[in-house]
Amino acid sequence: MTNLFSSIGPNPPINFTTPGAAGSVDIVVTETNVYQTMNGFGGSLTDSSALTLSQLKAKNSNNYWAVLTYLFDVTDGANAAGFSYVRVPIGASDFSAKDPTYLLKAVQGFQAKGIPIFAISVQNEPENSNPTYPTCTWTPAQEGQVGAALRTLLNNNGLSSVKLIGYEVTRAVPPFRTSIKAPVAQLE
């Protein structure tokens, strides 16, 4: 894979057995203890990464297919990421809380192209307000309102199997998570 990207070289492997200077932590994986079921692993396909892949396909089809194989080959021992999920942003954070139809149409559009949708997030990082890129600050009530309306729309349009994700954020802020959990959970 290193010859596919001239500006990206291989990284040294992470050694989980030698404790670093900051502390003495060992990570032990015991395959016989199961604490949760994983549905799969994946990554985000942003607009810029989709454009890069599109340009690569046009310029060098073999490398394009090699990248896709590297990302999505689930064969054990294939030296690949084995992704089974892709997170795709749907527009920016600018649609109205009064119009979850936008999200329904996005799900229907993907389904029409033969792309099954496992889940949809109501709003990415609802408490994030950053002027350097599209963000949106929502209260738990606003996200709950959109989630409830979207759940109804999905159910009424034969998409009841599509899961809703509320409070999608990279850091935990319990008050928001707790207040949105009950209304959305009741609708699943």
PyMOL commands that set and color helices and strands:
alter all, ss='L'
color gray80, all
select helices_A, chain A and resi 47-59+61-72+101-112+140-156+174-187
alter helices_A, ss='H'
color red, helices_A
select strands_A, chain A and resi 42-44+85-87+119-121+127-128+136-137+163-165
alter strands_A, ss='S'
color yellow, strands_A
deselect
rebuild
show_as cartoon
